[in-house]
Amino acid sequence: MDWRAWRRQWLTEPLYRKAGAAMPRLSATEQEAIDAGDVWWDAQLFSGQPDWQAFFATPPAALTAQEQAFLDGPVAQLCAMLDDWDISWNRYDLPPQVWSFLKDNGFFGMIIPRQYSGLGFSAYAHSEVVSRISVRSVTCAVTVMVPNSLGPGELLLQFGTQEQRDYWLPRLAQGQEIPSFGLTSPEAGSDAAAMTDTGVVCKQMVDGVEELGIRLNWGKRYITLSPVATVLGLAFKLLDPDHLIGSDTEVGISVALVPTNLPGITIGRRHLPSMQAFQNGPNQGKDVFVPINALIGGVEKAGQGWAMLMSALAAGRGISLPSLSSAACMFAAHTAGAYARVRTQFGIPIGKFEGIQEKLGRMAANAYLVEAARRFTCAGLDQGYKPSVVSAIMKLHATERMRQSINDAMDVHAGKAVIDGPSNYLGGLYRALPVGITVEGANILTRNLIVFGQGAIRAHPYLMQEVTALGNSDQEAGEAAFDAVIWKHLGHSTKNALRAIGHAWTKAVFAKSPVQAGLAGVYYRRLGRYAAAFSLVSELTLLTLGGSLKRREMLSARLGDVLAELFLLSAVLKRWHDEGQHESDLPLVRWCAEQSFFTIERRLNDVLFNFPARGLAIVLRFLLQPPAMKAKPPSDQLTAMCADILLEPSESRDRLVGAVWTTCNSASVEQLEYAFEQVAQAQPILDRLKHGGLKDWRVAHAKGALTDAQAQLLERMQAAVAAVVNVDDFAPDAFARKPA
């Protein structure tokens, strides 16, 4: 008997049986979600030894001349038309001229190729458009998001028949049709298997001719654009009791395009999501008949609806809400920094108080990190990847950091942001936070079930092959496939364990750092150390818990957090490299890195503290977290350095807060920026007066200590600051309800 045969009989077969009993069984919807999309940099991180040359091979996200012209032209014009206070509190809708402008200028067809009359934009251009609109009006941003993400344009592009594409895509691109997508049922929520909406394949007389089609019955809610939609992408369970299209009675979740003017359709009254005025509401259908060719992709795609939806989300979820979140984080950092500079208490700018600096430093780092991750993700998407796990990370962590940054900005502004009115530039974003947290996969579900739950199977170098082998109905073939991969897996795991332990006890000084790293080399080495530790702990968690890991959501969530931190820090390092490694930006990189490493260690420690195999947990904690080599959070000094970037005009500040509102400012933000500029220009004069013991500039001017031009500058500054500090007020009759 040769070695391979002996190994197969005495080692592989027992392992195969044991693994088969322990491995979690995937439901059909879980399997389809895992099969959707593909892997990218997340697979490198899961390997425990990231390939930095592959990392640098990803070109930075960039705009074409046509895309830049669209931002400078139609996007800037659109932003000038948007008055969020009027939209949210007077109209409860976009003005008619804005709706027309969106349709006429192709905002609903950004992802649709030019051959179908769309703009054919890259993921990065799509993201840039959403970002710039977001800081002027969340209502308008969401209105633009929906047709360009889930749908149903993305579904038609990926899965539609040529006939469907030829008919629907030009109409969608030109705004002749307003789409919405109906997925969420009141009873089912995120559980697609519990969906109660049905479609029954049947024949029906239409205009005197018998036609094969589907009789639909549904009830959907939370459907964005539903109140104004002319066509509904509808997800439902397809049944074929008479076997008119195949042998299966229960065909499965399917997706169809349903014109909303058909008999039996009821468009419900509007929802009001967190006081945001974008169109959202329920809809129902009772015995609605559509022809069989209404199925997206035709009969061939019947029953594949869930896989289609997950594939569409694999790209869209990485663009829409992360774009809004990045814009919000930069906007929060920009406005809070400027306000903290112009607002004084006890004779000094409030930005000089350490309590305020703690908030500002975190906002600055969040803005740098989320924008870095947005660009990195768009770069991957534009390379042709559809990274479902990365998209889930982006949706979850970008919106969570948006929530943190907006809350921090509210704290810094205090009463200025509490009093609502046209000049409150933070109120709309603050009210919109729950929308971002909840939609496109609620953050609790995404964190606890998706990031690590799917990532462990999809991104691991060997696990997916093993799961496939264990699920093979042909045991002989399954054992052979399992034997071919399991020993590679064990070899990989052994090397990774040695790497993780060695890096932990040497502070990663021998870990690989790319030649392109520059001054950030230590962070590449430490990232490699924690990637190896994450890979080892993940392996042992899967080995120890097996199928029960699906029920240990808190453990899964913490491991997902580690993967997310590794990805987000990778994006930070990529951004610093792509922008030219400016040393003045290094405090932001350091803050992000130190906070990520600190978070990673806490999450790994929490996993090991709750690890069911206590003896193994103690050994792992000793091996991977040497007591004298633990990560520390960013120091107060580093936090203050990051905060200071926001308090004075500089190239670092310009890079940090971005150009997201360069042509999209509201009057109140322009007023704040003007005051910020005036204070910066006047500061040397104020310092000289203070040094000379002259507190009142008017007295100093009268004594000849100031020139007329200097006095005029101080007068302008004082008026500008007063205008910024001022808040809105209203006459009593302004609160009387106007007739609809």
FITOR-443590 format. One record per atom (N, C-alpha, C): x, y, z. Coordinates in steps of 0.05 Angstrom, whole numbers, plus 5000, padded with zeros to 4 digits. Layout:
XYZ...
END
This chain:
501749765000500050005000501850255000501350434980503050674980502150875001503751085005503251275026500551415023499851504999497351644995494951475001495051224993492851044999492550995029494950955042494850925072493751175085494651405076493651655088490651685084489751615061486851635055485251455073486151205077484651005092484651075122487051135133487351145162487251435173487551625156487551905167485252065154485152065128483152235115480252145120479751885118476951795121475951855149477451805171476451885198475952185200477852345189477452635190475052715174474552585152472352655135469652605150469552375163467052315179466752515202468852575216468652755239468053035230469353125209468753395199465953415188464953205175462253205164460253235186460753115210458953135232459053415245461453535245461753795259461154035241461554005215461354235197458454345197458054605199455354715198454054665171451554585172449954545148448754805139449254875114448255125104445555095092443755295099441155295086441455385057439355345042439455425014440055715010438755885027439156175025442056255033443156115054445856165062447856085040447355855027449055765006449055964983446656064976446456254954447856514960447656604986448956844994452056814992453056585000455856525000456856504971455256394953456056364925456056624910454556824921454357084907456957244910457657394890460057554891462557394891464857514899467357374900469057494922471557414923473357504944475457684932476857834949478758034940480958054962481458294972483458334993482758185018480158135023479357985047480657705047480957585023482257315022485157335030486557555023489257585031489557615061487757755073487757785102487157525116485357365106484657105117486956915115488656955095490856765092492956795115492857015129494857065150497457175141497857205115500357305104499657465079498757715082497957875059500157915039499357915014501257954992501358254986503358394996503458684993503858774964505158604948505558684920502858684905501158484912498458484900496858734910497358804935496059034947496659294931499259334926500059574911499359564882498859324872498159294844495359404837493659444858491059554853491359854848490759954825491060244819489060404835489860654842487960824857485460884840483260914854480760984841481161264828480161294804480561544789478061604771477661854765475461944748476461994720474761934701475262004673474662304669475462414647474762694641471762734640470362544629467462564627466162564654467162384672466062364699466562624715469062734712469662974726467963204716467463214690465763424679462863404689461963154694459263124705459163234734461263184749461363294777461363594776463063704759463263994757460864134745459363984729457064104715454364024729453063814719450463744730450363704760452363574772452263534801452363794816454163974807454264244820451664394816450464374792447864514787445664394804445664134807443664004824443864094853446364094863446664164891445764454896446164634877445264904880442264924881440864724870437964724870436764614896438364494913437364354936437264524961434964544973434564674999433364465018435164345034434264115050432064195070432164425081430064515100427364525086427364645062424864665047423864385039425764215031424963935022423863785046425063805069424363635092422063735108421664005109419764115128417464255114417764325089415564455075414264285054415964155037414964005014414563715020416263605037416363315042416863155016418363284999419063164973421063344959422363234938423963404921422163584904423063824899421464004881421163884853418963944839418563834812420963884794422164124796424464184778426864014784427163924809429363744816428863464804426463364807425763114794426363114764425563334751425963354722428963364716430463514732433363534728434663264731433963114751435062844755434562664731432162674721431462504698432862594672432862854668433962964643436962934641438262924664441262914664442362634670440662434670441662164672442562074700441662204721442462124748441461844755439261754743438161494749439461274732441261354714442561154696445561164697446661224721449561244723450960974718449760754727450960494724450260354697448360474683447460354658449360424635450260234619452260294598451160484577452960624564452160824544450560704521451060454515449560324493446560314499445860334525443060344532442160624541443660824533443061104538443761194567445261024581446161094608448761244607449761324631452261464632454661284633454361024640456460834640458760904659458161014682460261104701461560874716463960924725465360734742464160734770464860534786463960524814464760774829467260864823468261104837466761354830466061384805464561624797461761614809460461384808457861344821458061424850460161334864460561394892460961694896462561814879463062104882460562264879458862194861456362344857454562324882454262084893452662044917453862204940456562194943457862334965457162634964457462754940457063044938454263124943452362964934449563034938448863004968450062804981449262735009449562965028451563135025451963355044450063585040448663585017446563785013443863685020443263425014440563325019440663015019440162895042439962605044437662505027435462665026433162585010433962554981435362744970436162724942438162504938440062474957442062264954440761984953438861934971437561674971435961634946434661844936433161824911434961744887437461844887439361774866440461494871440961424896442161164903440560934892437960924898436360684894436360584865435860754845435960644818438660544809440860644823443560574815444760344832443260244851444360014866442659764861440859704880439459454877437459454854436359714850434859664827432559784815431659634796432659364786434659384763435959614759437859634737440159444739441259424763443559234768442758954762440358874769439358594764439058554734438058754720437758724691440458694677442358854686445058844674446358574678446058464702447358214709445757964698443157974699441557734695439357754674438758004665436458034647436957914619434757844606435057754578435757994561436657944537437358164519434958334513432658194509430158344503429458524527429758424551429158594575431058834577433558784572435459004573434859214552434259124527433759314506431259484511429259374525426859524530427159694555428059574577427859714603430159904608432559834601434859994609434860274597434260314571434060594562431860754576429660624582427460764595428260844624429760664638430660724664432760944663434660924644436861114642435761404637433761424621432761684613430561794632429961634653427961734673425161694663424661554641421961504633420561314652422161144666421060964686422461034713420961034734422061064761421860794775424160674782424060404793424060404823423060194834423560124863423859824864424759734887425059444890423659344915421959154912420359044934421458784945422858794967423958554979422758495006422658695024422058655052419058615056418258395068415558345075415158395105412858485114412558535142413158295160412358055151412657825168415557715167416857755145419457615141421857775148421858045143424258205149426658095133428758035148431257945136431257645129429157505138429057215134427557155107429157125086427957085060426356825058427256625073425756375072422956395083422456605100419856635112418056815095418956895072417357075054414656945048412557105051409857005046408757105019410257265004409357364978409657134958407657094942407656864923406956944895407856774877407156794849406556514839404256474827403456204817403456204787404956024775404956004746402255894737401056034717398455954708397956064680395655994669394856104643392356274647392256494632389956674636389356804609386856864604385956994580386657294582388157394562388857674561388157774533386257954532385258064506384457834487383057634498382057414482384057204475386557224485388557024479389556904506389756644506390856504530393856554532394756654555397556724559398656584583401156494581402556374604403756604620403256584646404256804663404356724692404256924710404556884739402357054752400956934771398957074787400357144814400657404819402257494842400457594864401257534889399957644912402257724932402257974940404458064958403658294975405258334995405058575012407858645021408858885013411558975019411359235034413559295050413659545063416659645064416959895072419660025073420860045045419160075024420160064997420760344987423360414984424060674975423360724946422160954941421061044915418460904908417460734925414860594919412660794913412261014928409961184922410061314895412461334882412561464856413561274834413961024841415060834822413160764799414160734775412560634753413060344747415260234758415859954755417159844781416159614788417059494814418559234808421059224818422458974819421458824843420358594839418858444860420158174866420758124891421757864900419457704912419157454905416957294914417656994912416156824925416456534922414756434898416056314879414756224855413855934858411255884852410155624853409155544826409455284819408555184793407054924797404554944808403054694815402354524791401954644768401254494744403654424727406054474737408554414723408654524694407854784692407754904666410554994656412455034674415055124666417254924674416554714689418554524697417354314715419054144727418153924743417753994772418754224782418654294810416054444816414754364837412354514846413154774860415154754878416154994892418755074878418555274861420855354844422855504861421955674879423755824896423556124892425056274907424956564906425756664878424056834866424556934839424057234839424857354817424657654815423357714789421457894790420057984765419858284764419558394740419058674736416058714732414858874749411958904749411259204746410059284724409059564721407059624743407159854755405459904778402659994771402060024745399360094737397559854730398459614736396859384731394559354750392359244741390059194760390859014783389959094807390458934831392759044848394159244838396459364853395459604869396159614894395559834911398159954922398560204916400860354927399860474953401060394976400160485002400960775008400060865031400761135040403761145047404861375048407761405051408661345080411061235082412561225107414061485109414861555134416661785139419061685154421261615140423561495153425361695167425161705194426861885210426662175200424262255193423762535184425262605159426062395143427262445117425062435096425162605077422962645058423162475033425162295031425162125007422761945006421861894981419461744977419761454987418061365005418261095016415561015026414860765022412260675030411660385024409360285032408660005026407259984999407059734989405359684967404359394969402059344956400859074957399859004929399658744925398558654900396658414905394358414893392458194896391658084869392357834864391757704839392657864815395057964816396158124794397457924774396557944749397557764729399657904712402057774709404157874691404957644673405857704649406757494631409257354642409857114633412056964643414757104637414757264616417357404609417857644627416057684647416657894667418857794687419357534688421557434705424157544695425757674712428357774704430157534697431157534673432657314663431057094649428357134650426656934637426256684654425056484643424456234657427056104667429156144653431756014660432656114688431856354696432756454722430556424743428456284737426356234757427556074781426956174805427956034829430756124837432056294822434756384828434756674839432556764848432257044856434057124879434256954899435957024923438857054915439856864899442656884889443057134873441057214857441257454840441357704858439657704879439657934897442257964912443257744921445857754936448157844918448057754893450157844874449958134869447558244866447158534861448158694886447458594910448358724934451358724938452658514927455458484931456958734921455858864901457159104891455759354903453159374901451659604909452059674938452159474956452459524984455059654991457059624973459659744978459860024968457760134955457860404943455960594957453460534957451360744965451760854993451260685013451460795040454360855049456360705040459160805046459761075035458661145012459061405000457761625017455361575025453961765043455561795069456461565080457861565106460461715104461961665083464561805080464062105078462162185062461562475060460762585087459162445102458162535128460562565148462362365147464662375165466462615159466962665133468562895125467163155131464563155127462963395132462963465162462663255179462763285208465463405217467663285206470263375213470763665204469963725180470263995169468764205185466164155189464564365203465264385233465664155246466264165274468964295279470964235262473564365265473364665261471964745240471665035234470165175257467965045266466465165288468065185314469564975320471164975344473465185342474165265319476165475316475065755319472565795309471466065310469966125336468965915348467465945373469365955397469066165413470866195436469266175462470566075482469566075509471966135528471466305548473566385566475966505552475366625529477466775515479166615496478666355493480266185474478366015457479265935433477565765416476965505431474465405429473665165443475264925433476364935409477964715398480564675413481264865431483664825447483164685473480664635480480064485504480364185498481664045516482263765511479763595507477563665521475063505517474063525488474363775477473563805449475563675431478163695438480163575421479863265419478963145440478462855439476462785417474362955416472262915395473362975367474763205365475863285339477863085328479662985346481662795337480462545326478362445340476962205330475562265304474262495302472962565277474862575254477262695258479262725237480162445228480662265247481561995240479361845226476861865236474661725223474261825194474562085190474262195163476362085144478862065154481061965138480561665132479761515152479461225149477161155130474761275135472461195119472761275090473961505085474461595058476561405045478561335060480561145049479260885041477560775059476160525053474260545029472960775027471160815004472760804978475060944977476660954953477760674946478760534967479960274963477860074953475460084964473259904955472459964927472160224920471460294893473660204873476160224881478360134864478059834858477359674879476859394875474559334857472359484861469959444844470559514815472159724811472859804784474859624771476059444786477759234775476158984768473558994773471758774765471058584788471958644812471258474835468358534844467058344856464558384869464758264897466358394914467158274940464858304961463358094964460958104981461658155010463858035020464658075048465658355053467358455034468358725036465958925035464058875018461659055017460159055043459958825056458558805082460158965103462858935102464559085121464159385117464059465092463859755086461159855095459059715089456359815097456259835128457159635142457059625171458759845184461359835177463160005192463160295182462560345157462360625148459960755162457760625163455360745176455760775206457060585219457560615248459460845253461460885237463261115241461961375234460161365215458461605209456861675234455661475246454061535270455861665292458161545296460061655316460861935310461561995285462562255277460362465279457962405269455862595271455162655300455062455317454462495345456662665358459262615351461362785361461063075352460363105326460063385316457763525330455663375335453363495350454363585378455963425391456963505418458663755416460363775396462164005393460464255388458464235371456864465364454964535386454164345402452264395424449764535415448964755427446464885420446164965391448465025378448365095350447064875333447564625340446564405324443864295336443164385360440664295372438364455361438764705356436564875347436264835317433864745309433464685281432664925265433164905239432465125221434165105196433765295178435265285152438265295156439265425177442165455181443365225197441865025205442964795220443864595199446464585194447564405173447964125182447564065208447963795218445363645223443163785227440663665235439663445217439763495191438763295172440363035173443063065174444762825176444262675202443862825224443462695250440862535249438762645238436162505237436362265218438162275198438362055178439961815188441361845211443061625220441661355221439261335233438061075235437460935208437061105188436560995161438960835151441360965153443760835144444460585160443860595186444460365203442660125197440160175188438159975186437959845158438160005137437559905110439859755098439359615076441259445061442659245079441059125097442158935117442759085143440959045163441359185188444059125200445259325213448059285223448359065243446259015259446458795278446758525263445058495243445058245228447758225212448558445200451058435184453458365201453558485225455858435243455858155254453558055262453457805276453357555258452357595233451957355216453457365190454157595180455057605152458157635150459257835164462057895159463857655163463857545187465457305192464057045183461457035186459956795179460356725150460156925132460756875104463656885097465057075111467857105104469556865111468856715132470456485140470356275118468056245105467756045084468756145057468056395051468756505024471656575022472756715042475456825039477656645049477056435064479156255074480256105049482856065049484055935025483155655019482155505040481555225036478755145045477455305062475055215076472755165056472455335036470255305017470555035002472954964995473454714981472754474999473354505025472654285044469654265048468354485050465454485053464154345029465154415005464054294981464553994981466953914989467553624989465753485009465353605033463753475053460853455045459953645028457153635020456653474995458753344984458453184960456852934966454752894950453052654954454452394947456552414931458152184924460452174944460151994964462051984986464951924976465251754956467851684946469151934934467652074917468752324905469252534926467452554946467752744968470252694984470852444990473252375005475752434989475652384963477952444947478552744946476452904942476753194942477753294969476653174990477453255017480353195022481152955013483952875017485853065002485053164979486753334963487153614976485353694994485553965005486253975034485353775050485653785079488553805087490353665074493153665082494553925074493654045053494654315047493754505068491254475077490154645098491754615124492354365131493754325156496654435155497854405132500554525128500454825130498454945117498155235118497655325147495955185162495355255189497755235207499355035204501855005220503755235216504255305190505955525184504855785196502255815194500956065203501156085233500855855248501155865277503955945285505955835272508655915279509156205273508056295250508356575243507056765263504556695271503156865290504556875317505456655327506856645353509556795351511056745330513556885327513257185325511357275309510957565307510057685334508357545349507357655374509657695394511657515395513757525415516157685405516157785380518357945370517358225362514958295369513658545361513658585331513558355317513358355288515658485274517958495287520258625274521358465250520658205249521558035227519357995206516958115211514858095191515558245166514258165144514858295118513658575117515258765107514359035102515159105074513259195057513859255029515759495027517359495006519259715002517759984998515159964989513660214985512660335011513060205034511760285059512660555069515260625064516260875075516160885105515261115116515261145145513060975159511360855143509160695154509860395156512460335151513260055151512459895175512660015199512059875224509059785224507359945211504559875211503859645192505359625170505059395153505859135168508159155183509058915197507058835219506059035233504158965255501558865243500758975220498258875207498658585199501058515189501658235183501558055207502558165230502458005255499557945263497858145262495058105271493457945251494157965225492857795205493457495211495957435218496657165225495157075250495057245270493657175295490657135290489457305273486657275266486157005252487956945233487556695218487756455237489656455256489956235274487556205292486656425304484356415322481856325307481556425282479256345266479256045261481555935254481855645249480955485274482055565297481555415321478655445330477455685325474655725331472855535315473455525289471855355271472255065279474754985285475354705293473954635319473954815338472854765364469754765364468554965351465654995353464154855330465454825307464154695284461454825278459454665275456754765267455454955287456254925313455055095333455955395331457955445315458855725312456655905301454855785285452555935274450856055296450855915320449156015342450756185361453456205358455056365375455656635361453556785359453657035343455557235354455857255381457657455392460557385386461257135387463957055379464357125349462457055333462757105304462957405299461457565313461557855310464257965316465457865338468157975346470257895326470157655316472057575295471657735270469057795263468557975241469658255245469558355269470758615275473758615270475058395277477958375272478558395242477058235226477358235197476858515186474758645196474158915187476359115193477459105217479659285225482059235207482658985201484958935183484459055155481959025145481359145119481459445119480259565140480159855141482959975144484659855160487359955163488959915137488459695123489659665096488959905078486459985079485560205062486960465071487360505097488760745106491560755096492960525097495760515087495860555057493860455043493760485014493260785007491560915022491061195016493561365021494861315043497261475049499361435027499661185017501561134995500661274970498061244962497061354937497161654936496861784959496862084960499662204961501662024962504362134962505862124988504761985008506061955034506862215047504962395049505462655062505962615092508262715101508962675129507062825147505863045138503963195154501363035159500862835143498462665146499062425164501562385171502262145186500862125213500362345228498862305253496162165249494862215227492262085221492661785217494761715202495361435197496061295223497661435240498461315266496061275283494261475284491861445301490161215292489661195266488060975255489360705261491960685258493360435262493260355292493960545309493960475338491260405348489160545339486460475347485660205337486360145312485659885300487059655315489659685321491059475335489959435363489259655376488059635403485359495402483759565382481159435378481459135372483359075354483758795347484458625372486358735388487058575412484758545431483158755434480758725452478858525442478358525416476458335404477558045407480158005401481257735404481257645433481757835451481657765479478857685488476857835477474057765484473257485473474257425448473757165437474956945455477456985463478756775480477556765507476656985518475356985544472756815544471456815521468956665518469256405503471756325498472356085483471455835499470055655487469155415502471355235512473555215496475855045505477655225522477255215549478555405566481555375566482555125567485355075567486755185542485455135519486555245494486555545494484455665505484255955505486556085522487155955544489356065561492056045546492455825533494955795518495155995495492956035481492856225459493356505468492056585491492456855501495356895508496656695520499456725527501256745502500656585482502256575458501956815440499456915438498857135419498857405431498557435457498457695470500357705494502957705488504957725510504357965527504457945553503658165571505058425566507658415560509258665556509058775528507558655511507458735483504658795473502958875491500158925484499859195470497959215452497459475438496159675457496759925453495660145469494060325450491960445461490360635444491960885438490961045419492361295413492761475437495061595440495661765463494062025460493862165483492562435482494062625464496762605464498362785447497762735418497562475410496962415382494162505375492262465393489462565388489462865383490963005400491063295397492363375370494363235361495563285336493563255313491863055315489863015294487763235295486963315320485063525323486063785311488663845316489764095306489664125276489663895262489463905233486864035224484764005240482164115233481864405241483764515257483364775269484665005253486364935234487765135218487765065189487565265171487765195142490465075136490464865120492964735111492364545089494464455075494064255055493063995067494063925091493163675104490163695110489263925119486363955124484763925099485764055077484364035052484163745042486363595045486363305037484463155055484363225080482663065099479763115095478963365093476063415091475063395062476863375043476163305015474763535000474063464976472663654959469663594956468663444976465963344974463863564971464463794983462464014980463664264966465864224951467164444938465164614922463364474908461364614891458564554902458364464927455864374937455164494964456164734970455764854996452964974999451964945023449565095030450465365041448565555043449265825052450465815080449465645097450365645125453265535127453965345109456665235109458565445097457665585076459365795065459866015086457866065102458166265123460266175143460165915151462065805169464865815158465165745132467865745120468966025118467266215112468166495111469166585138467666525159468566595186471166465193471466215186473966055191476366195177475966285152478066415138478766685151476766835159477167095171478667065198477966875214479266825239482166755235482666575215485466495210487166735201485966915185487467145175487967345198485967365216486167565237487867475261488367215263489667115287492367245293494167285274496667425280496267705292494267845283493668115294492668085322490867895327489867855354492067775373493867605364496167525381497867765389498367945369499968175374498668365395495968395392494468565411494568445439494168185440494268055466496968075479499068045464501768075474502268355484500968545471501368825479499468915501497768735510495868805531493468955522492868955496490569095485488368895478486268885495484168685491482068775470481469025469479369135452480669245427480069125404481369215379480469495371478069575380477169845373478870055388479469995413481170175428483970195415484969945407487569935395487670095369485470085354485270235328485270535334483770615355483670895362486371005371487970835383490670915392492770895370491970805347493770785324495370525324494670335341496070085342495269895319493069965306492169805283491769995259492269895235491670045211488670025205487670185187484870165180484269895167486069795151485569535138485469315159487169325179487169125200484569145217483669385222481169415237478769315222478869365196476669265179476568965178478968835178479068545179477968445204478668565227477568475253474568515255473668735243470768785243469268575226470368515203469168305186469168035201471367975214471667725229469467715251469267925266467367925288464467885278463768015256461067995245460667705234462767595221462467325210462067125233463567145255463366965277460566985290459667225293456967275304454867135287455167155261453167025243453166725246455566615250455766325253454566225279455166375301454166295327451166325329450066505313447166555314445666305305443266265315441566035308438866145298437265965286434666045274432666085296430766265290428366295306426066345288423666305299421266305282418966465296417266585280414866705291412966485300411266545320409366335330407666205308406766375289404966265268406466085248409166085249410665915231410265615236409265545260408865265268405965175262404365345251401665265243401865085219400364865219400464675196399264805172400664785150399664885125397964675111395964745096394464545081396164395061395664135058397263975040397164085012
END
